[in-house]
């Protein structure tokens, strides 16, 4: 036990002498550890910085390649592909906005949001043209069932008439309106302007309300048909007026009122023309004429005794 204590005392004494001779030994070891840690941290930070710089350079190269990529021409399919890049929820929201117009609600600002599409207007016009042609033929079929004397033959030309009428209206009228507003913008400094595609989009979605209206026109009640047509026209025209008013109000009062009146008048003419052409009264050639009554001769009408008397 005494030997062990003596050995421990000698080891402690040797350690004390060594520490006295080299007092910076422990500090050096700690500083070396700190230096190595700092070196590792610097290496890691430099690696992260290099990676960030590399990713930034890759992003710059990607953006540069996108800028250098030539834009597609307007007559190519790729140019119009972006206008059909819309999902179902956006189309339904825009249809709902066209069906529920109210003052202060701008269709372009609240629903398009600088992203007009051609998907909705294209299929709305196609559906409206198809429904007009089909219901126009169904009207004759139902009339034949009520009156067997009516002769019905399919009128396939109504599909062409409906398609040409609807698509010409949905493109040519917005084109003329956009051109007129652009011309007026040159004379009025503070006058805003929608793009041509936004104008087409507004007109295309405004026609959706006529699709269920045309189906309701199959009800064979004349006054009810005109009532449904008037309600559809009021909703559709109100959406156009509320959307165009923030643009035309910067012009003179006379021009603004005249322009909106022309817009409503053209819309009314479209609805009236569809009603009178596709749901017109049956023409005479579709009614089978009844057998003509042949007059009887006097000899047939007189009795036999009278005929014998007239011979004498």
C-alpha positions as a printed Julia matrix, in Angstrom:
312×3 Matrix{Float64}:
    0.0    0.0      0.0
    2.85   2.36     0.83
    4.61   1.41    -2.4
    1.52   2.27    -4.41
    1.18   5.64    -2.75
    4.81   6.39    -3.35
    4.49   5.46    -7.05
    1.48   7.75    -7.47
    3.33  10.58    -5.72
    6.27  10.24    -8.12
    3.98  10.26   -11.16
    2.2   13.39    -9.91
    5.54  15.06    -9.25
    6.78  14.24   -12.76
    3.57  15.66   -14.28
    3.94  18.82   -12.2
    7.52  19.28   -13.34
    6.54  18.7    -16.98
    3.74  21.27   -16.78
    6.11  23.73   -15.14
    8.67  23.28   -17.91
    6.03  23.56   -20.82
    3.1   25.67   -19.61
    1.7   26.24   -23.18
    1.33  22.55   -23.98
   -2.39  22.3    -23.02
   -3.22  25.62   -24.61
   -1.52  24.61   -27.82
   -3.47  21.41   -28.04
   -6.73  23.29   -27.47
   -5.85  25.94   -30.04
   -4.9   23.24   -32.51
   -8.32  21.66   -32.02
  -10.03  24.99   -32.49
   -7.94  25.7    -35.57
   -8.87  22.34   -37.08
  -12.55  22.98   -36.35
  -12.35  26.45   -37.91
  -10.62  24.96   -40.91
  -13.4   22.41   -41.34
  -16.05  25.13   -41.0
  -14.28  27.27   -43.59
  -14.06  24.32   -45.95
  -17.77  23.54   -45.5
  -18.78  27.18   -45.97
  -16.61  27.47   -49.05
  -18.19  24.3    -50.43
  -21.68  25.64   -49.8
  -20.81  28.98   -51.35
  -19.33  27.27   -54.38
  -22.47  25.16   -54.77
  -24.67  28.22   -54.5
  -22.59  30.02   -57.1
  -22.77  26.97   -59.33
  -26.58  26.77   -59.0
  -26.85  30.5    -59.72
  -24.75  30.08   -62.83
  -26.94  27.19   -63.95
  -30.06  29.32   -63.41
  -28.52  32.16   -65.41
  -27.7   29.76   -68.22
  -31.27  28.38   -68.2
  -32.82  31.86   -68.32
  -30.39  32.84   -71.05
  -31.36  29.79   -73.09
  -35.02  30.61   -72.62
  -34.44  34.15   -73.8
  -32.47  32.92   -76.78
  -35.22  30.42   -77.68
  -37.14  31.89   -80.61
  -40.78  32.73   -80.03
  -43.23  30.71   -82.17
  -44.96  32.45   -85.05
  -48.62  33.34   -84.73
  -49.59  30.96   -87.54
  -48.08  27.93   -85.77
  -49.78  25.61   -83.29
  -47.21  26.31   -80.55
  -48.2   29.98   -80.48
  -51.82  29.19   -79.55
  -50.99  26.33   -77.21
  -50.5   28.69   -74.26
  -54.0   30.1    -74.71
  -55.48  26.62   -74.11
  -53.4   26.04   -70.96
  -56.28  26.33   -68.47
  -57.75  23.89   -65.96
  -61.35  22.98   -65.28
  -61.66  25.04   -62.11
  -60.66  28.22   -63.93
  -63.15  27.6    -66.73
  -65.96  26.92   -64.27
  -65.1   30.05   -62.3
  -65.25  32.15   -65.47
  -68.55  30.59   -66.51
  -69.97  31.35   -63.07
  -68.73  34.94   -63.35
  -70.48  35.36   -66.71
  -73.76  34.04   -65.3
  -73.78  36.31   -62.24
  -72.91  39.85   -63.35
  -73.42  42.76   -60.99
  -72.24  46.39   -60.88
  -68.66  46.84   -59.83
  -67.76  43.28   -60.85
  -65.34  43.38   -63.76
  -65.01  40.04   -65.55
  -61.49  40.79   -66.8
  -60.13  41.94   -63.44
  -61.82  39.35   -61.22
  -61.73  36.23   -63.41
  -59.24  36.55   -66.26
  -56.45  38.19   -64.22
  -54.23  38.83   -67.26
  -54.58  35.19   -68.33
  -57.2   35.04   -71.11
  -57.89  31.66   -72.66
  -59.39  30.45   -75.9
  -60.43  27.05   -74.57
  -63.63  28.26   -72.95
  -64.81  30.56   -75.78
  -64.03  27.94   -78.45
  -66.05  25.15   -76.84
  -68.84  27.46   -75.72
  -69.34  28.62   -79.31
  -69.14  25.05   -80.63
  -71.67  23.82   -78.05
  -74.05  26.69   -78.71
  -73.95  26.12   -82.48
  -74.56  22.38   -82.05
  -77.41  22.88   -79.57
  -79.05  25.46   -81.83
  -79.01  23.1    -84.82
  -80.24  20.09   -82.83
  -83.04  21.91   -81.0
  -84.13  23.56   -84.23
  -84.66  20.09   -85.74
  -86.25  18.73   -82.56
  -88.83  21.51   -82.72
  -90.07  20.15   -86.04
  -90.05  16.58   -84.74
  -92.17  17.51   -81.73
  -94.52  19.5    -83.96
  -94.96  16.46   -86.21
  -95.91  14.31   -83.22
  -98.58  16.79   -82.23
  -99.87  17.12   -85.8
  -99.34  14.09   -88.08
 -100.12  16.19   -91.15
  -96.76  17.95   -90.77
  -94.02  16.46   -92.91
  -90.52  16.65   -91.37
  -87.18  16.26   -93.14
  -83.78  16.69   -91.38
  -82.28  20.14   -91.9
  -78.54  19.55   -91.69
  -77.73  22.94   -93.15
  -78.69  24.49   -89.81
  -75.45  23.13   -88.32
  -73.42  25.14   -90.83
  -75.54  28.24   -90.42
  -75.29  28.11   -86.63
  -71.53  27.52   -86.63
  -70.74  30.32   -89.07
  -73.06  32.77   -87.29
  -71.79  32.11   -83.76
  -68.08  32.03   -84.58
  -68.24  35.12   -86.79
  -70.05  37.01   -84.05
  -67.64  35.85   -81.33
  -64.58  36.96   -83.35
  -65.54  39.78   -85.68
  -67.5   41.86   -83.18
  -64.69  41.79   -80.56
  -62.21  42.62   -83.31
  -64.2   45.66   -84.37
  -64.71  46.74   -80.76
  -61.02  46.34   -79.91
  -60.01  48.28   -83.02
  -62.38  51.12   -82.21
  -61.18  51.36   -78.59
  -57.58  51.31   -79.73
  -58.31  54.16   -82.12
  -60.04  56.12   -79.36
  -57.1   55.47   -77.05
  -54.95  57.57   -79.34
  -57.25  60.55   -78.8
  -57.76  60.04   -75.05
  -54.57  59.87   -72.96
  -56.05  58.33   -69.8
  -58.2   55.74   -71.56
  -57.4   52.11   -70.77
  -57.7   49.2    -73.17
  -58.22  45.45   -73.0
  -56.18  43.19   -75.23
  -57.81  41.54   -78.22
  -57.75  38.1    -76.57
  -59.33  39.5    -73.4
  -62.13  41.01   -75.51
  -62.68  37.7    -77.33
  -62.69  35.89   -74.0
  -65.32  38.23   -72.56
  -67.6   37.75   -75.57
  -67.08  33.99   -75.64
  -68.03  33.45   -72.01
  -70.97  35.84   -72.32
  -72.6   33.43   -74.79
  -72.75  30.55   -72.32
  -76.08  31.64   -70.87
  -77.75  31.02   -74.25
  -76.96  27.28   -74.16
  -79.52  26.37   -71.46
  -81.87  28.99   -72.87
  -81.92  27.29   -76.28
  -82.75  23.99   -74.61
  -85.64  25.64   -72.76
  -86.95  26.93   -76.08
  -88.11  23.38   -76.78
  -91.08  24.11   -74.5
  -93.93  24.73   -76.98
  -95.18  27.87   -75.23
  -94.47  31.0    -77.22
  -94.58  33.58   -74.42
  -92.4   31.38   -72.2
  -89.8   31.12   -74.95
  -89.63  34.89   -75.29
  -89.37  35.26   -71.5
  -86.39  32.9    -71.3
  -84.76  34.7    -74.22
  -85.2   38.11   -72.59
  -83.68  36.91   -69.3
  -80.69  35.36   -71.06
  -80.14  38.5    -73.11
  -80.32  40.69   -69.99
  -77.7   38.61   -68.13
  -75.34  38.36   -71.08
  -75.59  42.02   -72.07
  -75.2   43.15   -68.45
  -71.93  41.24   -68.18
  -70.62  42.98   -71.3
  -71.69  46.42   -70.11
  -70.21  46.02   -66.62
  -66.92  44.82   -68.12
  -66.62  47.48   -70.82
  -67.76  50.42   -68.68
  -64.42  50.96   -66.84
  -62.76  51.35   -70.25
  -65.29  53.48   -72.14
  -66.1   55.81   -69.24
  -62.79  57.59   -69.81
  -64.1   58.66   -73.22
  -66.74  61.3    -73.82
  -70.2   60.58   -72.5
  -71.74  60.52   -75.98
  -69.23  58.02   -77.33
  -69.52  55.8    -74.25
  -73.32  55.64   -74.38
  -73.36  55.1    -78.14
  -70.77  52.33   -77.97
  -72.51  50.43   -75.18
  -75.84  50.82   -76.98
  -74.36  49.29   -80.13
  -72.91  46.4    -78.09
  -76.28  45.64   -76.52
  -78.08  46.05   -79.87
  -75.79  43.57   -81.64
  -76.24  41.12   -78.8
  -80.02  41.47   -79.04
  -79.93  40.97   -82.81
  -77.99  37.75   -82.35
  -80.51  36.37   -79.85
  -83.47  37.52   -81.94
  -82.04  36.06   -85.14
  -81.43  32.67   -83.5
  -84.96  32.61   -82.11
  -86.66  33.5    -85.39
  -84.52  31.35   -87.67
  -84.07  28.13   -85.7
  -87.48  28.21   -83.99
  -89.55  29.82   -86.72
  -93.14  28.78   -87.48
  -93.45  25.91   -89.87
  -93.26  26.97   -93.51
  -96.0   25.96   -95.9
  -93.91  23.33   -97.67
  -93.64  21.33   -94.44
  -97.44  20.99   -94.13
  -99.03  18.21   -96.16
 -102.05  19.68   -97.91
 -105.34  17.85   -97.42
 -107.29  16.33  -100.32
 -109.13  18.91  -102.39
 -112.92  18.62  -102.54
 -114.17  17.97  -106.09
 -117.52  19.6   -106.91
 -120.28  17.14  -107.89
 -122.22  17.51  -111.1
 -125.92  18.46  -110.93
 -126.9   15.04  -112.27
 -125.39  13.39  -109.25
 -127.02  15.75  -106.77
 -130.58  15.46  -108.23
 -132.73  12.47  -107.3
 -133.81   9.97  -109.95
 -137.4   11.22  -110.18
 -136.21  14.74  -110.79
 -133.87  13.55  -113.52
 -136.77  11.78  -115.3
 -138.89  14.92  -115.11
 -136.17  17.05  -116.59
 -135.91  14.74  -119.58
 -139.5   15.48  -120.55
